[in-house]
Amino acid sequence: MATNCIFLPATSIFRLPRRSHATITRSSLTDQSQSPAVAAKRHLLSLISDQDRGLKTQSDSQKLTQIIDAIDSLAAIGRSTVTTDKSLSATWRMLWTTEKEQLFIIKNASFFGTSAGDVLQVIDVEQKTLNNVITFPPDGVFFVRSDIQVASAQRVNFRFTSAVLRGKIWEFPLPPFGQGW
């Protein structure tokens, strides 16, 4: 199965509901005139809101199917949209993933005496870089650098180039492995 991740800009106007019955805060959107894309995004955000970044989804195949179907619906709505232009360059916060290594790190952060903080992806299309960052408050970080290449209007290929796990007074370089899109 392919890995799926949902990222939103770190300064997104959408906020995840704290409870399943909460609404998503929005800017300049009205309930009377919701575009199909906004409705699909709201539905997806609602589905992932209680999934602990994907940890709970690992043991709930029905929820996983619902989330993948929602992702596919959103992708179909935006199939003619260019998503690899300069608007992709931003700091993105990971909200949900099926990526096993990230979920393992998030789940086992207590091994380092902390919990996982923000999980971010920093993309710069012009500089052809992508950095994955998992924070471990107050002083730790797992940082992976990647090179990227725009492959199409909706696909960016990446190749990891370096990785490091850092604490307040220590640093442990790791061999980078992996590539994909």
FENJOPE-V636758 format. One record per backbone hydrogen bond with DSSP energy under -0.5 kcal/mol. NH is the residue of the N-H (numbers start at 0). CO is the residue of the C=O. If there is no record, write none. Layout:
BEGIN
nh & co
NH & CO
NH & CO
END
This chain:
BEGIN
nh & co
5 & 95
6 & 4
7 & 92
9 & 90
11 & 8
14 & 24
21 & 18
24 & 22
34 & 32
38 & 34
39 & 35
40 & 36
41 & 37
42 & 38
43 & 39
44 & 40
45 & 41
46 & 42
47 & 43
48 & 44
50 & 47
53 & 50
54 & 51
55 & 50
56 & 50
57 & 53
58 & 55
59 & 56
63 & 59
64 & 60
65 & 61
66 & 62
67 & 63
68 & 64
69 & 65
70 & 66
71 & 67
72 & 68
73 & 69
74 & 70
75 & 71
76 & 72
77 & 73
78 & 75
80 & 77
82 & 80
82 & 152
83 & 152
87 & 84
88 & 85
89 & 87
89 & 122
91 & 89
91 & 120
92 & 7
93 & 118
94 & 5
95 & 5
96 & 52
97 & 3
99 & 97
102 & 98
103 & 99
104 & 100
105 & 101
106 & 102
107 & 103
108 & 105
110 & 107
111 & 108
112 & 109
113 & 108
115 & 105
116 & 134
119 & 117
119 & 132
120 & 91
121 & 130
122 & 89
122 & 120
123 & 128
127 & 123
128 & 123
129 & 145
130 & 121
131 & 143
132 & 119
133 & 141
134 & 117
134 & 132
135 & 139
138 & 135
139 & 135
140 & 165
141 & 133
142 & 140
142 & 163
143 & 131
144 & 161
145 & 129
146 & 158
147 & 127
148 & 156
150 & 154
151 & 154
154 & 151
155 & 180
156 & 148
157 & 179
158 & 146
159 & 177
160 & 144
161 & 144
162 & 173
163 & 142
164 & 171
165 & 140
165 & 163
166 & 169
171 & 164
173 & 162
179 & 157
END
